[in-house]
Amino acid sequence: MTTYTPMMQQYLLIKSEYKDAFLFFRLGDFYELFFDDAISASQILEITLTSRDAGSTERVPMCGVPHHSAQGYIETLVSKGYKVAICEQTEDPKQAKGVVKREVIQLITPGTLTEGKTIDGKSNHYIAAAEQLSENSFALAYLDVSTGETNTLLVEGGTKSLLQQLMAFNIRELVVTEYLQVLLAEQAANLGIVLSLENEEGTDENSIQYVSNLPKSLQGAAKCLLKYVERTQMRSLTHIQPFTYTETKKLLRIDTNSKRNLELLQSIRGGDQKGTLLWLLDETVTAMGGRKLKQWMHQPLADKSAIEERLSIVTDILDEFFIRDELRELLRKVYDLERLAGRVAFGNVGGRDLAQLRESLRQVPSIKEQLISSNKATLVKLGEKLDECTDIEQLLSKAITDHPPVAIKEGDVIREGYDDKLDELRFAARNGKDWIAQLEQKEREITGIKNLKIGYNRIFGYYIEITKSNIANADLTRYERKQTLANAERYITEELKEKEAVILNAEEQSLALEYDLFVELREQLKQYIPRVQELASEISELDVYISFAVVSEKYRFVKPTFHDGRALKIVGGRHPVVEKMLNKQMYVPNDCILTDEKNMMLITGPNMSGKSTFMRQVALIVVLAQMGCYVPADEAELPITDQIFTRIGAADDLVAGQSTFMVEMLESQNAIMNATDKSLLLFDEIGRGTSTYDGMALAQAMMEYIHDKIGANTLFSTHYHELTALEQQLQRLQNVHVSATEQDGKVVFLHKVKQGAADKSYGVHVAQLAEMPEAIIERARVLLEQFESKDCQTTKEVKEDALQLSLFEEIEKRKEAQLSATEKVSQAECEVLERLEKMNIMGTSPIQAINVLYELQQLLLNKK
């Protein structure tokens, strides 16, 4: 049996409690890692792997990182999906008997990292917990440990919808039970989401204050998340705010696919922020404002009065040009109050952090004064709500120096006059140093040695240094040798010995007292955290309102109006992001008029003509308006939209093993099954992933279903010109086209949306623009003429069918025939047919389908 040293036994005991984490084991000025941790960490961090004698017959692998620079290494490991347990010495090595006591003081995980280069100031860093409520629904709770912000959601639609929500909020770590850990393991790993186990909920005493305002169904997930964060962080979490829950009917819901298709926060091609709506909108000047803007973009409003209240504030800020500019300059001096409050609660706030908090609070009275001076009711109201936190600012001004150092143990953090005892010790130390300077001058005069100096180091203390070439000039009877150097001797006198004790004692006591005073101040500030967080929320909202005003003025946006009906009227609408990307080039604006009588639009026109852009701009105008921002149009009269669904662009989901066409069908099914008559649907080129007639049939059937069953405002673009005949059959459908013309045999896109159907597709012309070989272009023209002139019976019949036959009517006929047949069959067969007719095939998993099939078979067998 291997016998390890007491220290290594201590390491192994602590490591056994943190098997899924790298254990950073404090030894002096280093964090050391051993065994497999050392082997893995040396490869990931690219540091030297060594070994150590640990009492066994073989040396154990070891690597380490300096304590003062450990943060970067920890961040690297956590950013790659690992956990790091920080094990510190919890007693003074000088007073320890035997092995120094050590304990893990914090478990840093991908979801609980609160600082570092990977933490974006304008983005929340969430950790989440999920609880399965039923086969297709989950409770999701999430919080940002660095700011204390919390929220909960009810997620419908199974594991796929849950994972989509996690991706939408960029959640890196999900806390789950053992059952969900098994269920989600493979998919989470593919998405880079770390699953952490927590089988216990927080105790009612600790958690009730955080979850009391939540529906019962969401409380379990929130309690579980709180328990995990408390267990891993092992410190005060007084900055965590009560969990919030907003009823979905008050929000404009946009599923993850639609957010991606509309490029709200991330571009489809580059995957970055450039080219997104956020890129255009973000004129915020504080980190808090940047995060608030993203939150509003994730969840626009669907409450008319709340939207109009936001718009009124933006209007008043637009009117107050000079006040707006002054407010922006003041806000630039406001640091991240939310994360500063989090550091206070965590106990890792430094002197510089408190100086930033003080500087931020000093701006609030001026911000308040500017708002109230505007005489605009909405801005005055915002100003009156601001808590100036004068008492907090005065406390910090009295306690903290103007320019404190980074490390709180270096001194010069606490201001003179804050504590009498500290002032006395500093006076003694400072006077002692003045005495040292005077002694140095005195010794130079006595000896005549101009380069004689008095110095200090930690090992030898104070000393008088004389170069060897000058020793003959000194009266050595007055000195006691202390240290010999290569070219000098160092001495001390009785007088210097006495003063040294006074100075060093005063300095040591001063630094210790200053640290204690700082910790005491830090604890005192915790009581003010809720006030600072409330102020931060109000400041961040003001920052977003000003950002809306700046963008609206810069890009000539107008104020939208809302009504309680379904009609949508956009005059001179523009795609704001495309317009910005074009710079000086002219963007062609377009109208979109949907009325109660005509609220479906079938859009035809060639590729590259702007159909997708036109559809997206309508959706973006709705999103902007319901966020409370002005919109890129000459005029906009809008309904309150409850949901936006899009099916735009082609993409495989290789991870899920789904083709482009399957993704297209699943996104379409999600829209059709969940949309209401207050929703906005955008369908671009439905059916192009299959054969022409399959695609045409599906597209027509979907249009008919939306028209007859849902009634939502719908934009439907297509290359199937045959579908334009549906305008005669579907009462609320109107044909429009994006115009193009032909000049000298080449297509010219006009990008203008006009009434009526397009006369041709210009497909060969687009191929020519793409510089396809001329031989292919010429051959395609010949074939196109043959296809268009060919009068073969099959083609003629298919075209007539596509123009005249309604797939929906055909389905109804089949239902009638089926009903007639059921009169001749048994009661059991009728029951089976009825269940099959009601069954949602697209929403049924393979295992569910097998179970249903078995039940139907047993029903028929038992009835015979």
C-alpha positions in Angstrom: 0.0 0.0 0.0 1.3 3.5 -1.0 2.0 5.8 1.9 1.9 9.5 1.0 3.2 12.4 3.0 0.7 14.2 5.3 0.4 17.1 2.9 -0.3 14.8 -0.1 -2.9 12.9 2.0 -4.5 16.2 2.7 -4.5 17.0 -1.0 -6.1 13.6 -1.9 -8.8 14.0 0.8 -9.9 17.4 -0.6 -9.6 16.2 -4.2 -12.0 13.3 -3.5 -14.7 15.9 -2.8 -14.1 17.7 -6.2 -13.5 14.9 -8.6 -15.0 16.8 -11.6 -12.8 19.9 -11.1 -9.2 20.9 -11.3 -8.0 21.4 -7.7 -5.8 24.5 -7.4 -3.9 23.6 -4.2 -2.2 26.5 -2.5 1.5 26.0 -1.6 3.2 29.2 -0.6 3.1 31.6 -3.6 1.9 29.0 -6.0 -1.2 27.0 -6.8 -0.1 23.4 -7.5 -1.8 20.6 -9.3 -1.0 16.9 -8.9 -1.6 13.5 -10.6 -4.1 13.5 -13.5 -5.0 17.2 -12.9 -1.3 18.1 -13.5 -1.0 16.1 -16.7 -4.2 17.5 -18.2 -3.6 21.1 -17.0 0.0 21.2 -18.3 -1.4 20.3 -21.8 -4.3 22.7 -21.8 -2.4 25.6 -20.2 0.9 24.8 -22.0 2.9 24.9 -18.8 5.8 22.7 -17.7 4.9 19.3 -16.2 7.3 18.3 -13.4 7.1 15.8 -10.5 7.4 15.8 -6.7 8.4 13.4 -4.0 5.2 12.6 -2.2 6.3 9.8 0.1 5.6 7.0 -2.4 8.1 4.9 -4.3 7.5 7.0 -7.4 7.4 10.8 -7.8 3.9 12.2 -8.6 3.2 14.5 -11.6 3.0 18.1 -10.7 2.6 21.5 -12.3 1.8 24.9 -10.9 1.0 28.6 -11.6 1.9 31.7 -9.6 -0.7 32.8 -7.1 -0.6 36.5 -8.3 -1.3 35.5 -12.0 -3.6 32.5 -11.5 -6.7 34.4 -12.7 -5.7 34.0 -16.4 -5.1 30.3 -16.1 -8.3 29.8 -14.3 -10.2 31.7 -16.9 -8.6 29.6 -19.7 -9.7 26.3 -18.1 -13.3 27.6 -17.3 -13.7 29.0 -20.8 -13.0 25.5 -22.2 -15.8 24.0 -20.1 -13.9 22.9 -17.0 -14.4 23.6 -13.3 -11.7 24.9 -10.9 -11.8 24.4 -7.1 -9.7 27.0 -5.3 -8.0 25.5 -2.2 -6.5 28.1 0.1 -4.4 28.0 3.3 -6.8 28.8 6.1 -4.3 29.4 8.8 -1.0 31.2 9.2 1.9 28.8 8.3 4.0 30.4 11.1 1.4 29.3 13.7 0.5 25.9 12.2 1.3 22.7 14.0 2.0 20.1 11.4 0.3 20.4 8.0 -1.2 23.9 7.3 -5.0 23.7 7.2 -6.5 24.1 3.7 -10.0 24.4 2.4 -11.8 24.9 -0.9 -13.1 28.5 -0.7 -14.8 28.6 -4.1 -15.7 26.4 -7.0 -15.4 28.4 -10.3 -17.6 27.0 -13.1 -18.4 28.1 -16.6 -21.6 29.7 -15.3 -20.2 31.3 -12.2 -17.1 33.0 -13.6 -17.5 36.7 -12.6 -14.5 38.4 -14.0 -11.8 38.1 -16.7 -11.3 38.8 -20.4 -14.0 36.4 -21.5 -16.6 38.4 -19.5 -18.1 41.0 -21.9 -19.1 44.2 -20.0 -22.2 44.6 -22.2 -23.3 41.0 -22.0 -24.9 39.0 -19.1 -23.1 35.8 -18.0 -25.9 33.5 -17.0 -26.1 30.1 -15.3 -29.4 28.3 -15.5 -31.3 25.4 -13.9 -34.0 23.3 -15.6 -36.8 21.2 -14.2 -39.0 19.0 -16.3 -42.7 19.6 -15.6 -44.2 17.3 -18.2 -43.1 15.5 -21.4 -42.9 18.7 -23.4 -42.5 21.5 -20.8 -39.7 22.7 -18.6 -39.2 25.3 -15.9 -36.1 27.3 -16.6 -34.5 29.7 -14.1 -31.3 31.7 -14.8 -29.2 34.3 -13.0 -26.1 36.3 -13.5 -23.8 35.8 -10.5 -21.8 38.9 -11.3 -24.8 41.3 -11.3 -27.4 39.4 -9.3 -30.0 39.7 -12.1 -32.5 36.8 -12.3 -35.4 35.5 -14.4 -37.6 32.5 -15.0 -39.3 31.0 -18.1 -41.8 28.3 -18.9 -40.5 26.5 -21.9 -42.9 24.6 -24.1 -41.9 22.2 -26.9 -39.6 19.6 -25.3 -35.9 19.4 -25.1 -35.3 21.1 -28.4 -37.0 24.2 -27.3 -35.1 24.1 -24.0 -31.8 23.9 -25.7 -32.8 26.7 -28.1 -33.5 28.9 -25.1 -30.1 28.1 -23.6 -28.4 29.0 -26.9 -30.4 32.2 -27.1 -29.2 33.4 -23.8 -25.7 32.0 -24.4 -25.9 29.9 -21.2 -22.7 27.8 -20.7 -23.8 25.8 -17.7 -27.1 24.1 -16.8 -27.9 22.7 -13.4 -30.0 19.6 -13.6 -31.1 16.5 -11.7 -29.6 13.0 -12.6 -32.5 12.2 -14.9 -32.1 15.3 -17.0 -28.3 14.9 -17.0 -28.8 11.6 -18.8 -31.5 12.9 -21.1 -29.6 16.0 -22.2 -26.0 14.7 -22.0 -25.2 14.2 -25.7 -27.0 17.3 -27.0 -25.6 19.5 -24.4 -22.0 18.3 -25.1 -22.5 19.0 -28.8 -23.6 22.6 -28.0 -20.7 23.1 -25.5 -23.1 23.4 -22.4 -21.8 22.0 -19.2 -24.3 20.0 -17.2 -23.9 20.2 -13.4 -25.7 18.0 -10.9 -27.8 19.4 -8.1 -30.5 17.1 -6.5 -31.5 19.4 -3.7 -33.5 22.6 -3.6 -32.6 25.5 -1.5 -34.0 25.5 2.0 -37.3 27.4 2.4 -35.8 29.8 4.9 -33.1 30.9 2.5 -35.0 30.8 -0.8 -38.5 31.9 0.0 -37.6 35.5 -0.3 -36.2 34.9 -3.8 -39.1 32.8 -5.3 -42.2 33.9 -3.5 -43.5 35.9 -6.4 -43.1 33.0 -8.9 -45.8 30.6 -10.0 -45.5 27.3 -8.1 -44.3 25.4 -11.3 -41.2 27.6 -11.6 -40.1 27.7 -8.0 -38.4 24.3 -8.0 -35.9 25.3 -10.7 -35.2 28.6 -9.0 -34.5 27.0 -5.6 -32.3 24.4 -7.2 -30.2 27.1 -8.9 -29.9 29.0 -5.7 -28.7 26.0 -3.9 -26.1 25.2 -6.5 -24.7 28.8 -6.5 -24.6 28.9 -2.7 -22.8 25.5 -2.6 -20.2 26.4 -5.2 -19.5 30.1 -4.3 -19.4 29.6 -0.5 -19.8 33.3 0.2 -22.4 36.0 0.7 -24.9 36.3 -2.1 -26.8 39.3 -0.8 -26.8 40.9 -4.2 -28.9 38.2 -5.8 -32.3 39.7 -6.6 -35.7 38.0 -6.3 -36.5 35.9 -9.4 -38.8 37.6 -11.8 -41.4 36.2 -14.1 -43.2 38.1 -16.9 -46.4 36.7 -18.3 -45.8 35.7 -21.9 -49.0 37.6 -23.0 -47.2 40.9 -22.1 -44.2 40.0 -24.3 -43.6 39.7 -28.0 -42.3 36.2 -28.3 -39.7 35.4 -30.9 -38.4 31.9 -31.0 -34.7 31.1 -31.3 -34.9 30.3 -35.1 -36.6 33.6 -35.8 -34.1 35.6 -33.8 -31.3 33.9 -35.8 -33.1 34.4 -39.2 -33.8 38.1 -38.4 -30.2 38.5 -37.2 -31.2 40.4 -34.1 -28.1 39.7 -32.0 -25.9 37.5 -34.1 -25.2 37.5 -37.8 -26.0 34.3 -39.7 -22.8 34.3 -41.7 -20.1 35.7 -39.5 -21.6 34.7 -36.2 -20.6 38.1 -34.7 -22.4 41.3 -33.8 -21.6 43.3 -37.0 -24.6 43.3 -39.4 -27.2 42.7 -36.7 -30.0 44.9 -35.3 -28.0 45.1 -32.0 -25.0 46.4 -33.9 -27.2 49.2 -35.3 -29.0 50.0 -32.1 -26.2 49.9 -29.5 -25.3 53.5 -28.9 -25.3 52.9 -25.1 -22.4 54.3 -23.1 -22.5 52.2 -20.0 -22.1 48.4 -19.6 -25.4 48.2 -17.8 -27.2 49.9 -20.7 -25.6 47.5 -23.2 -27.0 44.5 -21.2 -30.4 46.1 -20.7 -30.6 46.7 -24.5 -30.0 43.0 -25.2 -32.6 42.0 -22.6 -35.2 44.3 -24.3 -34.3 42.8 -27.6 -34.8 39.3 -26.3 -38.2 40.2 -24.9 -39.9 43.1 -26.7 -43.2 44.2 -25.2 -46.7 43.2 -26.2 -48.5 45.6 -23.9 -49.8 48.7 -25.8 -49.6 51.1 -22.8 -46.1 50.0 -21.8 -44.8 50.4 -25.4 -46.4 53.8 -25.7 -44.8 54.9 -22.4 -41.4 54.0 -23.7 -42.0 55.8 -27.0 -43.1 58.9 -25.1 -39.8 58.9 -23.2 -37.8 58.6 -26.5 -39.8 61.4 -28.0 -39.0 63.7 -25.1 -35.3 62.9 -25.2 -35.3 63.6 -28.9 -36.8 67.0 -28.3 -34.2 67.8 -25.6 -31.1 67.8 -27.8 -28.8 69.7 -25.4 -30.0 67.8 -22.3 -29.5 64.5 -24.2 -25.9 65.3 -25.0 -25.2 66.4 -21.4 -26.7 63.2 -20.1 -24.6 61.1 -22.4 -21.4 62.8 -21.1 -22.5 62.2 -17.5 -23.3 58.6 -18.2 -19.9 58.0 -19.7 -18.5 58.5 -16.2 -20.7 55.9 -14.6 -19.0 52.5 -14.1 -20.8 49.2 -14.0 -22.8 49.6 -10.8 -24.4 46.2 -11.0 -21.1 44.3 -11.1 -19.5 46.6 -8.5 -22.4 45.7 -6.2 -21.8 42.0 -7.0 -18.1 42.4 -6.0 -19.1 44.1 -2.7 -21.4 41.1 -1.9 -18.8 38.6 -2.9 -16.2 40.3 -0.7 -13.6 40.7 -3.5 -14.1 44.4 -4.1 -10.9 46.4 -4.1 -10.0 50.0 -3.4 -10.1 50.9 -7.0 -13.6 49.4 -7.3 -14.9 51.5 -4.5 -13.3 54.6 -6.1 -15.2 53.7 -9.3 -18.4 53.3 -7.3 -17.8 56.7 -5.7 -17.1 58.4 -9.0 -20.3 56.9 -10.5 -22.5 58.1 -7.6 -21.0 61.6 -7.9 -22.7 61.8 -11.4 -26.2 61.0 -10.1 -27.1 64.5 -8.7 -26.2 66.1 -12.1 -28.1 63.4 -14.1 -31.1 64.0 -11.8 -30.8 67.8 -12.2 -30.7 67.5 -16.0 -33.8 65.3 -16.2 -35.9 67.5 -13.9 -34.8 70.7 -15.6 -36.2 69.5 -18.9 -39.9 70.2 -17.9 -40.9 67.1 -19.9 -43.2 65.1 -17.7 -41.7 61.7 -18.6 -38.1 62.9 -18.0 -39.0 64.6 -14.7 -40.6 61.4 -13.6 -37.4 59.5 -14.4 -35.3 62.1 -12.5 -37.5 62.0 -9.4 -37.1 58.2 -9.2 -33.3 58.4 -9.1 -31.8 57.8 -5.6 -28.8 60.0 -5.4 -27.3 57.7 -2.7 -25.6 60.7 -1.1 -24.9 58.9 2.1 -23.0 56.2 0.3 -21.0 58.6 -1.8 -20.1 60.6 1.4 -19.0 57.5 3.2 -16.7 56.5 0.3 -15.4 60.0 -0.1 -14.4 60.1 3.6 -12.9 56.6 3.6 -11.2 56.0 0.2 -8.2 57.9 -1.2 -8.4 59.6 -4.5 -6.2 57.1 -6.3 -6.1 53.8 -4.4 -3.7 51.0 -5.5 -5.0 47.7 -7.0 -4.0 45.6 -4.0 -5.7 46.5 -0.8 -2.8 45.2 1.4 -0.3 47.7 -0.1 -1.6 50.6 2.0 -2.8 54.1 0.9 -6.4 52.9 0.4 -7.9 54.5 3.5 -7.9 58.3 3.5 -6.3 60.3 6.3 -8.8 61.6 8.8 -11.0 58.5 8.5 -9.5 56.8 11.6 -7.5 58.4 14.4 -5.4 55.4 15.3 -4.4 54.8 11.7 -3.4 58.5 11.4 -1.2 58.1 14.5 0.6 55.0 13.1 1.1 56.6 9.8 2.5 59.7 11.4 5.0 57.6 13.4 6.1 55.7 10.3 6.3 58.8 8.2 8.3 60.7 10.8 10.6 57.8 11.2 11.3 57.9 7.5 12.0 61.6 7.7 14.4 60.8 10.5 16.1 58.2 8.4 16.6 60.8 5.6 18.1 63.3 8.1 20.4 60.6 9.6 21.7 59.8 6.1 22.6 63.5 5.5 24.2 63.6 9.0 26.4 60.5 8.4 27.5 61.9 5.0 28.7 65.1 6.7 30.5 63.2 9.6 32.3 60.8 7.2 32.7 63.1 4.2 31.4 60.1 2.1 29.0 61.6 -0.5 27.7 58.3 -1.8 26.9 56.9 1.7 23.3 55.8 1.8 20.8 54.3 4.2 18.6 51.6 2.7 16.1 48.9 3.6 15.2 45.3 2.6 12.8 42.8 4.1 15.5 40.4 5.3 18.1 42.7 6.9 16.0 45.8 7.7 17.6 49.2 7.6 21.4 49.5 7.0 24.1 52.1 6.3 25.9 51.2 3.1 29.5 52.3 2.4 31.5 51.3 -0.7 34.7 49.5 0.0 36.8 52.3 -1.6 35.5 54.7 1.1 35.7 52.5 4.2 39.0 54.0 5.2 37.2 57.4 5.6 34.8 56.0 8.1 35.1 55.6 11.9 34.3 51.9 12.1 34.1 52.0 15.9 30.7 53.7 15.5 29.4 50.9 13.3 28.4 47.3 13.6 28.9 45.2 10.4 25.6 43.7 9.2 26.3 42.4 5.6 29.2 42.2 3.2 28.7 42.7 -0.5 31.1 42.4 -3.4 31.8 46.2 -3.5 30.3 47.5 -0.3 29.8 46.9 3.4 26.6 47.4 5.2 26.5 48.6 8.9 24.1 49.5 11.6 24.3 51.7 14.7 22.5 51.4 18.0 20.6 54.6 17.2 19.4 53.2 13.9 18.4 49.9 15.5 16.1 51.7 17.9 14.5 53.8 15.2 14.1 50.8 12.9 11.9 49.0 15.5 9.7 52.0 15.9 9.3 52.5 12.1 8.8 48.9 11.1 6.3 48.3 14.0 4.4 51.4 13.0 4.3 50.4 9.3 3.3 46.9 10.1 0.5 48.0 12.5 -0.6 50.7 10.0 -1.0 48.2 7.1 -2.8 45.7 9.3 -5.2 48.3 10.7 -5.8 49.7 7.2 -6.8 46.3 5.9 -9.1 45.7 8.9 -10.8 49.1 8.3 -11.2 48.3 4.6 -12.9 44.9 5.4 -15.1 46.6 7.9 -16.1 49.2 5.3 -16.8 46.5 2.7 -19.1 44.7 5.1 -20.9 48.0 5.9 -21.5 48.6 2.2 -23.4 45.4 1.8 -26.5 47.0 3.4 -26.6 49.4 0.5 -26.5 46.8 -2.3 -30.3 46.9 -3.0 -30.3 50.7 -3.4 -27.3 50.6 -5.7 -28.9 47.8 -7.8 -32.1 49.9 -8.1 -30.1 52.9 -9.2 -28.3 50.8 -11.7 -31.5 49.5 -13.3 -32.8 53.1 -13.7 -29.5 54.3 -15.1 -29.4 51.4 -17.6 -32.9 52.2 -18.8 -32.1 55.8 -19.3 -29.0 54.8 -21.3 -31.2 52.7 -23.6 -33.7 55.4 -24.1 -31.0 57.8 -25.1 -29.5 55.2 -27.4 -32.9 54.8 -29.1 -33.1 58.6 -29.5 -29.6 58.9 -30.9 -30.2 56.1 -33.4 -33.6 57.5 -34.4 -32.2 60.9 -35.1 -29.1 59.5 -36.9 -31.0 57.2 -39.3 -34.2 59.3 -39.7 -36.6 56.9 -37.9 -40.2 57.9 -37.1 -42.5 57.3 -34.2 -44.8 54.3 -34.8 -48.5 54.3 -33.6 -50.4 51.3 -32.4 -54.1 50.3 -32.6 -56.1 47.3 -31.3 -56.9 45.8 -34.7 -54.9 43.6 -37.1 -54.1 46.0 -39.9 -50.4 46.8 -40.6 -49.4 49.9 -42.5 -45.8 50.7 -43.2 -45.1 53.5 -45.7 -41.6 53.9 -47.0 -40.2 51.1 -44.8 -36.5 50.4 -44.8 -34.3 47.6 -43.6 -32.2 49.6 -41.1 -29.1 47.3 -41.0 -28.9 46.9 -44.8 -29.3 50.6 -45.2 -26.4 51.3 -42.8 -24.2 48.7 -44.6 -24.9 50.4 -48.0 -23.4 53.6 -46.6 -23.8 56.3 -49.3 -25.7 54.1 -51.7 -29.4 54.7 -52.0 -31.7 52.2 -50.2 -35.0 51.7 -52.0 -37.9 52.1 -49.4 -41.1 50.1 -49.8 -44.6 50.1 -48.4 -46.3 47.1 -46.7 -50.0 47.5 -46.3 -51.9 44.7 -44.7 -55.6 45.3 -43.9 -58.3 43.3 -42.1 -59.6 42.4 -45.6 -56.2 41.7 -47.1 -53.7 40.6 -44.5 -51.7 37.9 -46.5 -49.2 38.9 -49.1 -47.7 36.6 -51.7 -44.4 38.0 -53.0 -42.9 37.0 -56.3 -39.8 38.2 -58.1 -36.3 37.0 -59.1 -33.6 36.0 -56.7 -31.5 38.9 -55.4 -34.4 41.3 -56.1 -35.0 41.9 -52.4 -37.9 39.6 -51.4 -36.2 38.4 -48.2 -34.9 41.9 -47.3 -38.4 43.2 -47.7 -39.9 40.5 -45.4 -37.2 41.0 -42.8 -37.6 44.7 -42.7 -41.3 44.4 -41.8 -40.4 42.1 -38.9 -37.6 44.4 -37.7 -39.9 47.4 -37.8 -42.3 45.4 -35.6 -39.5 44.4 -33.2 -38.1 47.9 -32.9 -41.6 49.4 -32.4 -42.5 47.0 -29.6 -39.1 47.5 -27.9 -40.2 51.1 -27.6 -37.9 52.6 -30.4 -38.7 54.7 -33.4 -38.7 52.8 -36.7 -37.1 53.1 -40.2 -40.1 54.3 -42.2 -42.0 57.4 -43.3 -45.1 56.2 -41.4 -45.9 53.1 -39.4 -49.4 52.2 -38.0 -49.1 48.8 -36.3 -51.1 46.2 -34.4 -49.8 44.6 -31.2 -48.1 41.5 -32.4 -47.9 38.6 -30.0 -45.4 36.3 -31.8 -43.1 36.5 -34.8 -42.3 33.3 -36.7 -39.9 33.2 -39.6 -38.8 30.6 -42.1 -36.0 32.3 -44.0 -32.8 31.0 -45.5 -31.5 27.4 -45.9 -29.6 25.6 -43.3 -28.8 22.0 -42.3 -28.8 20.9 -38.7 -26.0 18.3 -38.9 -25.8 17.8 -35.2 -29.5 16.6 -35.1 -29.0 14.8 -38.4 -31.6 16.9 -40.2 -31.5 18.1 -43.8 -32.2 21.6 -45.1 -35.7 20.5 -46.1 -36.4 18.9 -42.7 -35.3 22.0 -40.9 -37.6 24.0 -43.2 -40.5 21.8 -42.4 -39.9 21.7 -38.6 -39.6 25.5 -38.5 -42.8 25.8 -40.5 -44.6 23.3 -38.3 -43.6 25.2 -35.2 -45.0 28.4 -36.7 -48.3 26.9 -37.9 -48.9 25.0 -34.6 -48.3 28.0 -32.3 -49.3 31.1 -34.3 -52.5 33.1 -33.5 -54.4 35.7 -35.4 -52.2 38.3 -33.7 -49.0 36.8 -34.9 -46.7 37.8 -37.8 -45.6 35.0 -40.1 -42.7 35.2 -42.6 -42.2 32.3 -45.1 -39.5 32.5 -47.7 -39.5 30.0 -50.6 -41.3 27.2 -48.8 -40.9 23.9 -50.6 -37.7 24.5 -52.5 -36.0 21.6 -50.8 -38.0 18.9 -52.5 -39.4 18.3 -56.0 -41.2 21.1 -57.8 -44.7 19.7 -57.4 -44.2 18.5 -53.9 -42.9 21.9 -52.9 -45.7 23.7 -54.7 -48.4 21.5 -53.1 -47.0 22.0 -49.6 -46.7 25.8 -50.1 -50.3 26.1 -51.3 -51.6 23.8 -48.6 -49.8 25.9 -45.9 -51.1 29.2 -47.4 -54.7 27.8 -47.4 -54.3 26.6 -43.8 -53.0 29.9 -42.5 -55.7 31.8 -44.4 -58.6 29.6 -43.2 -57.5 28.4 -39.8 -55.1 31.0 -38.3 -55.7 34.4 -39.9 -52.3 35.8 -38.9 -50.6 38.6 -40.8 -48.5 36.7 -43.3 -45.7 37.5 -45.9 -45.1 34.5 -48.2 -42.5 34.7 -50.9 -42.2 32.1 -53.7 -40.7 31.3 -57.1 -43.8 29.2 -57.9 -45.6 31.7 -60.1 -48.5 29.2 -60.4 -49.4 30.0 -56.8 -50.3 33.6 -57.7 -53.7 32.2 -59.0 -54.6 31.7 -55.4 -55.5 35.4 -55.2 -58.8 34.5 -56.9 -59.5 31.8 -54.3 -58.2 33.1 -51.0 -60.2 36.3 -50.1 -57.5 37.9 -47.9 -54.5 37.1 -50.2 -52.9 39.8 -52.3 -50.2 39.4 -54.9 -47.1 41.7 -54.9 -43.8 41.5 -56.7 -40.3 42.9 -56.4 -39.8 44.5 -59.8 -36.9 43.9 -62.2 -36.4 44.8 -65.8 -34.3 43.7 -68.7 -31.8 45.9 -70.5 -29.5 44.7 -73.2 -30.2 41.1 -72.3 -29.3 41.7 -68.6 -31.5 41.9 -65.6 -31.6 45.2 -63.6 -33.1 44.9 -60.1 -35.3 47.8 -59.1 -35.9 46.6 -55.5 -39.4 48.1 -55.6 -42.4 46.2 -54.3 -45.4 46.7 -56.6 -48.9 45.3 -56.8 -49.5 42.1 -58.8 -47.5 39.1 -59.7 -44.1 39.0 -61.3 -44.1 38.2 -65.1 -41.0 36.1 -65.0 -38.2 34.8 -62.8 -35.1 36.0 -64.6 -33.2 32.9 -63.3 -30.9 32.6 -66.4 -30.1 36.4 -66.0 -29.1 35.9 -62.4 -26.8 33.1 -63.4 -25.3 35.4 -65.9 -24.7 38.0 -63.2 -22.9 35.3 -61.3 -20.6 34.9 -64.3 -21.6 31.4 -65.1 -19.7 30.1 -68.2 -21.3 31.6 -71.4 -21.8 28.1 -72.9 -24.1 27.2 -69.9 -26.0 30.5 -70.2 -26.7 30.0 -73.9 -27.7 26.3 -73.5 -30.0 27.4 -70.6 -31.7 30.0 -72.8 -32.3 27.4 -75.6 -33.8 24.9 -73.1 -35.9 27.6 -71.5 -37.5 28.5 -74.8 -38.2 24.8 -75.4 -39.8 24.3 -72.0 -41.9 27.4 -72.4 -43.1 26.6 -75.9 -43.4 22.8 -75.5 -47.1 21.9 -75.5 -46.7 18.4 -74.0 -49.9 17.2 -72.3 -48.3 16.4 -69.0 -46.8 19.8 -68.5 -50.1 21.5 -69.6 -52.1 19.4 -67.2 -49.8 20.1 -64.3 -49.8 23.9 -64.9 -53.6 23.9 -65.0 -53.8 21.8 -61.8 -51.4 24.2 -60.1 -53.5 27.2 -61.1 -56.9 25.8 -60.4 -56.8 22.9 -57.9 -56.9 23.7 -54.2 -55.2 21.1 -52.2 -57.2 22.0 -49.2 -60.5 21.3 -51.1 -59.1 17.9 -52.1 -58.4 17.1 -48.4 -61.9 18.0 -47.5 -63.3 15.8 -50.2 -61.3 12.9 -48.8 -62.6 13.5 -45.3 -66.2 13.4 -46.6 -65.4 10.1 -48.4 -63.9 8.8 -45.2 -66.9 9.8 -43.1 -69.1 8.0 -45.6 -67.0 4.8 -45.3 -67.1 4.8 -41.6 -70.8 4.2 -41.7 -70.0 0.7 -43.0 -67.3 -0.2 -40.5 -67.4 -1.1 -36.9 -67.5 1.2 -33.9 -63.9 0.2 -33.0 -62.7 1.1 -36.6 -64.4 4.5 -36.3 -62.6 5.2 -33.1 -59.3 4.2 -34.6 -59.9 6.5 -37.6 -60.9 9.3 -35.4 -57.7 9.1 -33.3 -55.6 8.9 -36.4 -57.2 12.0 -37.9 -56.6 14.0 -34.7 -53.0 12.8 -34.3 -50.2 15.4 -34.7 -47.8 13.4 -36.9 -45.1 16.1 -37.1 -45.2 16.6 -33.3 -44.9 12.8 -32.5 -41.6 11.1 -31.8 -40.8 7.6 -33.2 -41.3 5.9 -29.8 -44.6 7.7 -29.3 -45.8 6.7 -32.7 -45.0 3.0 -32.0 -46.9 3.2 -28.7 -50.0 4.7 -30.4 -49.8 2.1 -33.2 -49.7 -0.7 -30.6 -52.7 0.8 -28.7 -54.8 1.1 -32.0 -53.9 -2.5 -32.9 -55.0 -3.7 -29.5 -58.2 -1.7 -29.7 -59.2 -3.4 -33.0 -58.2 -6.9 -31.8 -60.2 -6.6 -28.5 -63.3 -5.4 -30.3 -63.5 -8.3 -32.7 
